[in-house]
Structure formats: structure tokens, C-alpha cells
């Protein structure tokens, strides 16, 4: 089938502002949008720039806006789109470096600010054993372990669009993963960080983040659980 692909381009060495470029592509409806982008770069314009790595929905590097929605290009089939007209844009709320490539450093700075690692100062168990955890305790935070840091949720958030100092849904999801881990001892400090002005209370429960998540994480629910932990002073 023939597809018309409009891509928001920005070449910093020659453009003052982004502009749309249109490409005509012949592709199979079972192809992915990532396949189409690769075809355009390989056959029509070698300067087209975008991130990709695993191409299997695991690395999260090819997050972008396709027909107005934040998605992973490697997971969107052409046959699942509404028409043969495809509009591809970079993620909103982050500085565009070139074409579909955005500056992820502010996003990762927010991620690092919530201390996304296990904090436990107790001596390790003897004989080289791990810190054990029962299945129920592990299930408590299982959903938020699925985050692949693609930034689709954070860049779909109106609160983040309004103020990029907001820590954002992805950072809160990764804080949740450790706050509710029974082996961790850093919940209090993370909750204190998220109780600041640009923390969890910036969330307006719009649910854009949940809709945008390519791993189907219940992002808004996780944010609500962090809010309740701050309000009650209990992690349960």
C-alpha cells in the first residue's frame, strides 16, 4: 500500500525552526512505523535522524509521537493506524536536538533525583545469600518494575508541558518501585523528595501517562499510591 508520511524535521545546522517534510512510501500494512522510518532513511533521505536500538519494545529508545499519540515506533503496525496518512513528531516537552531526537538529559536528571536504587545499610546475609523476599512482597511493586525509561508517560503529561521542573510520572513510577520494596530502607527520603513543590502533587490525574505507557503500567494508580503514602506516613 501507499502511505504518506509527514515527519517534523529539524536540522540545527540549517533550520531556525522545525518544519514538516512529506515522504511517499510503499509498505506492507503489517510493517511497523519503525520499518517505514528505516526505509525513508535508507532510500530517500539519509539525513533523517531518530533513535532506535532493540526494535522489540524493550529498550524504549524509539518513543515518539505518531498521529498525535506517544508510542514506540517499533510497536505500531501500519494496519493499526486510522489511515494511510501518518504524522510523526518528536516527544513534546523536551528540547529537539535533531529531527525526532530529543534531549533526554533533563528526563534522566528527574529519574536520578528520586534515588532509583536499593537503599539498605544492614549487613548482607552470610554465606553469599541474597536478601530474601516472599512472593506477596514482590508482587506489591511488580507493575512498576516494568518501566523502560522511554519517557512516553512524562512527555504525555500536561503538568510536565506546563513546567519541565516537575519530576514527572516516570520518576514517580521508579520511586514507587523502591518505596514499596520490603527490602529497601529509603522510602522516607524518597517520599520527602516527592512531597516537594515539583513532586507528586503536580499530578492532576489526567491519565495521559497511563494511556501512553507502552508496557501497560498503571502509572496513575502508582502515583496515587505514593500520594497516599505521603499523606498517611505509611508504606503498605
Buried (B, 14 or more C-beta within 10 A) or exposed (E): EEBEBBBBBBEEEEEEEBEEBEBEBEBEEEBBBBBBBBBBBEEEBEEBBBBBEEBEBBBBBBBBBBBEEBBBBBBBEBEEBEEBEBBBBBBBBBEBBBBBBBEBEBBBEBBEBBBBEEBEEEEEEEEEEEEEEEEEEEEBBEBBBEBBBBBBBBBBBEBBBEEBEBBBBBBBBBBBBBBBBBBBEBBEEBBEBBBEEBBBBBBEEEEBBBBBBBBEBBBBEBBBBBBEBBEEEEBE
